[in-house]
Amino acid sequence: MMMTSGEAVKYKSSLVAFKQILANEGAKSLFKDAGANILHAVAGAGVLAGYDKLQMVLLGKKYGSGGE
């Protein structure tokens, strides 16, 4: 495994890390900062939807299964 910033490796594998975090901090700690990630994903989806809408309004491009 790769060492980061000169610190010793804490866990042997992802499974060991998962088990220790679950035992020491509880299941709730696995979802810490999930709200920020969800907000980031929603913002990204909004950008894509806005871009498609802008193309439709300005350039008349339409997307779908119409085959055109």
Summary of the structure (lengths in Angstrom):
residues: 68
radius of gyration: 21.8
end to end distance: 51.3
largest distance: 58.2
contacts: 101
relative contact order: 0.06
helix: 63%
strand: 0%
